[in-house]
Amino acid sequence: MQRALDLAARGLGRVEPNPMVGAVVVRGGEVVGEGFHARFGGPHAEVVALDAAGDAARGADLYVTLEPCCHHGKTPPCTQAVLHAGIRRVVAAVTDPFPEVGGRGLARLREAGVAVEVGLMEAEARRLNAAFFKRVLTGLPLVIAKWAMTLDGRLAAGSGRSRWISSEAGRRRVHEVRAVCDAVIVGAGTVAADAPSLTVRLAPLPEVRPQPARVLLDDALVTDPARPPASTVADAPVLVYTSPAALEREAARADALRRAGCEVIESAEAEGGLDLRAVLQDLARRGMSRVLLEGGSRVFGAFFAARLVDRVMVFVAPKVLGSANAISPVAGPAGLELETALALEDMTATPIGPDVLIEGRASDY
Ligand SMILES: NC(=O)c1ccc[n+]([C@@H]2O[C@H](COP(=O)([O-])OP(=O)(O)OC[C@H]3O[C@@H](n4cnc5c(N)ncnc54)[C@H](OP(=O)(O)O)[C@@H]3O)[C@@H](O)[C@H]2O)c1
């Protein structure tokens, strides 16, 4: 199953919004075929592995990281291929959360006399496909919050300048993550302060993937259509979420943004800004399953306050800013106490160039 999970991971950035899936055919203790789902719309892992095994699949065991599908989607049902190949036993890591499958694939196999086991390395399989599970089960994309800060925990100087806190090596790592995300989200404050391009430039983009969309949270509609990212729609799409009131008040700016090629989207408001859950739901409806939240301080504060962050990715630079009015990373509501602090799990620390990258899980996904 570990081999199947390793194979599955090769589909990262290529199969979404499908899950990554790997499969290994084993006969008499030997691997006789293996495969993975390599691109959206392409053959499923089971079919690739069974094809590779050929006649050796008869009477063999199939290890697969996700329950085989039993419905006609873009390809015929995998259960059919498993039965046709004469597999004796199927070991699946986890059942498919997709409503059209949901245990029915395994049931179909059992009915046909195949021995079925489920749950081997289930936690690892769920984690690998966290974005898929979260979107199918909650209608929200997986949210990865990423920031770079100084050793004294500051996101930017009091002037608002934050270029560059992290090193070139750290920025390359960020671009690798952007390359497998469907969107990069920033607040209007960051757009105004940095005019960031938010595209993938320092890492290769999987050949089947477009640039991630740039999502701007701008309830007052202050984004300048003449500056990046709004002025560079040819590089990657720009979605500007704003409030109904701002759309009325700033109709001319909304038109200018549309003329620049941005999509301006009216969104509900909540306390302190846009209704972030509604924005995420809209992104998921557009097929997005993994998004990178890149700040700034108030936007991070609002996402953490609403418990909408799943993963954290923090670059700590070996610099002490040393200024009392420098901006801290997460400016949520005042007055919170340690008792209510969000506890992260599975923390890791990895040196990246001169920086340390700290990562962890902030939700069950
Ligand atoms: N070091 C890093 O990794 C990093 C990364 C990003 C940014 N930064 C720095 O962070 C600073 C910008 O941070 P910031 O706090 O000023 O701005 P911000 O968080 O980027 O944006 C805040 C804006 O987002 C809008 N917004 C929409 N919905 C919101 C909601 N639900 N909650 C909160 N805001 C919402 C608000 O508009 P309204 O005000 O109209 O309500 C607000 O103006 C800059 O100095 C930038 O350089 C550093």
Ligand as a Chemical Component Dictionary entry (heavy atoms), coordinates in Angstrom:
data_LIG
# 
_chem_comp.id                   LIG 
_chem_comp.type                 NON-POLYMER 
_chem_comp.pdbx_formal_charge   0 
_chem_comp.three_letter_code    LIG 
# 
loop_
_chem_comp_atom.comp_id 
_chem_comp_atom.atom_id 
_chem_comp_atom.alt_atom_id 
_chem_comp_atom.type_symbol 
_chem_comp_atom.charge 
_chem_comp_atom.model_Cartn_x 
_chem_comp_atom.model_Cartn_y 
_chem_comp_atom.model_Cartn_z 
_chem_comp_atom.pdbx_ordinal 
LIG N1  N1  N 0  5.538   38.410 4.854 1  
LIG C1  C1  C 0  4.528   37.878 4.214 2  
LIG O1  O1  O 0  4.496   36.662 3.978 3  
LIG C2  C2  C 0  3.394   38.740 3.770 4  
LIG C3  C3  C 0  2.379   38.161 2.982 5  
LIG C4  C4  C 0  1.319   38.973 2.616 6  
LIG C5  C5  C 0  1.246   40.273 3.025 7  
LIG N2  N2  N 1  2.230   40.785 3.781 8  
LIG C6  C6  C 0  2.147   42.179 4.240 9  
LIG O2  O2  O 0  0.917   42.321 4.945 10 
LIG C7  C7  C 0  0.507   43.672 4.821 11 
LIG C8  C8  C 0  -0.958  43.710 4.401 12 
LIG O3  O3  O 0  -1.760  43.196 5.437 13 
LIG P1  P1  P 0  -3.109  43.926 5.821 14 
LIG O4  O4  O 0  -3.592  43.328 7.075 15 
LIG O5  O5  O -1 -2.851  45.376 5.776 16 
LIG O6  O6  O 0  -4.039  43.635 4.592 17 
LIG P2  P2  P 0  -4.660  42.286 3.999 18 
LIG O7  O7  O 0  -4.908  41.317 5.086 19 
LIG O8  O8  O 0  -3.889  41.866 2.823 20 
LIG O9  O9  O 0  -6.025  42.825 3.418 21 
LIG C9  C9  C 0  -6.990  43.304 4.274 22 
LIG C10 C10 C 0  -8.111  43.743 3.402 23 
LIG O10 O10 O 0  -8.844  42.625 2.957 24 
LIG C11 C11 C 0  -10.195 43.007 2.881 25 
LIG N3  N3  N 0  -11.041 41.921 3.361 26 
LIG C12 C12 C 0  -12.070 41.376 2.689 27 
LIG N4  N4  N 0  -12.690 40.463 3.415 28 
LIG C13 C13 C 0  -12.057 40.424 4.589 29 
LIG C14 C14 C 0  -12.289 39.705 5.771 30 
LIG N5  N5  N 0  -13.282 38.800 5.867 31 
LIG N6  N6  N 0  -11.486 39.937 6.832 32 
LIG C15 C15 C 0  -10.458 40.800 6.735 33 
LIG N7  N7  N 0  -10.197 41.542 5.642 34 
LIG C16 C16 C 0  -11.003 41.350 4.570 35 
LIG C17 C17 C 0  -10.373 44.198 3.831 36 
LIG O11 O11 O 0  -11.028 45.201 3.151 37 
LIG P3  P3  P 0  -11.752 46.434 4.011 38 
LIG O12 O12 O 0  -10.680 47.109 4.763 39 
LIG O13 O13 O 0  -12.344 47.220 2.952 40 
LIG O14 O14 O 0  -12.725 45.761 4.926 41 
LIG C18 C18 C 0  -8.985  44.664 4.131 42 
LIG O15 O15 O 0  -8.736  45.917 3.561 43 
LIG C19 C19 C 0  1.400   44.330 3.815 44 
LIG O16 O16 O 0  2.339   45.088 4.525 45 
LIG C20 C20 C 0  2.075   43.158 3.132 46 
LIG O17 O17 O 0  3.361   43.520 2.660 47 
LIG C21 C21 C 0  3.313   40.070 4.168 48 
# 
loop_
_chem_comp_bond.comp_id 
_chem_comp_bond.atom_id_1 
_chem_comp_bond.atom_id_2 
_chem_comp_bond.value_order 
_chem_comp_bond.pdbx_ordinal 
LIG N1  C1  SING 1  
LIG C1  O1  DOUB 2  
LIG C1  C2  SING 3  
LIG C2  C3  SING 4  
LIG C2  C21 DOUB 5  
LIG C3  C4  DOUB 6  
LIG C4  C5  SING 7  
LIG C5  N2  DOUB 8  
LIG N2  C6  SING 9  
LIG N2  C21 SING 10 
LIG C6  O2  SING 11 
LIG C6  C20 SING 12 
LIG O2  C7  SING 13 
LIG C7  C8  SING 14 
LIG C7  C19 SING 15 
LIG C8  O3  SING 16 
LIG O3  P1  SING 17 
LIG P1  O4  DOUB 18 
LIG P1  O5  SING 19 
LIG P1  O6  SING 20 
LIG O6  P2  SING 21 
LIG P2  O7  DOUB 22 
LIG P2  O8  SING 23 
LIG P2  O9  SING 24 
LIG O9  C9  SING 25 
LIG C9  C10 SING 26 
LIG C10 O10 SING 27 
LIG C10 C18 SING 28 
LIG O10 C11 SING 29 
LIG C11 N3  SING 30 
LIG C11 C17 SING 31 
LIG N3  C12 SING 32 
LIG N3  C16 SING 33 
LIG C12 N4  DOUB 34 
LIG N4  C13 SING 35 
LIG C13 C14 SING 36 
LIG C13 C16 DOUB 37 
LIG C14 N5  SING 38 
LIG C14 N6  DOUB 39 
LIG N6  C15 SING 40 
LIG C15 N7  DOUB 41 
LIG N7  C16 SING 42 
LIG C17 O11 SING 43 
LIG C17 C18 SING 44 
LIG O11 P3  SING 45 
LIG P3  O12 DOUB 46 
LIG P3  O13 SING 47 
LIG P3  O14 SING 48 
LIG C18 O15 SING 49 
LIG C19 O16 SING 50 
LIG C19 C20 SING 51 
LIG C20 O17 SING 52 
# 
